[in-house]
Amino acid sequence: MERTATGVPIKLLHDRVLVKAEGPAGERRSTGGIVIPATASVGRRLVWAEVVGVGQTVRSVQPGDRVLYEPEDRAQIEIHGVSYVLLRERDIHAVAAERVEGSTGLYL
């Protein structure tokens, strides 16, 4: 059984993955430091998040991993004022973790 950031125990079922998105979903910053507002039109953009909990059939990710997912394929929930995203394991595009073998740290 995993615990959320607020310490609430949570048990995820089947292939579900609970993640906490990194940074605000609105405006972004370019590598040069330019602020890009949330209203700016961009193509399909993926988002990084930290895994908080996994269901019993999830094999590719563990709590603490960083994962890449598409924000349109999500179910957003709130637990004690903290926002989380609930995904299926198949909706995750990449995993970044120290335990992943290879030079990039990404499992694609």
PyMOL commands that set and color helices and strands:
alter all, ss='L'
color gray80, all
select helices_A, chain A and resi 89-91
alter helices_A, ss='H'
color red, helices_A
select strands_A, chain A and resi 2-3+9-10+16-21+28-29+35-36+47-54+66-69+75-79+82-88+92-96+106-107
alter strands_A, ss='S'
color yellow, strands_A
deselect
rebuild
show_as cartoon
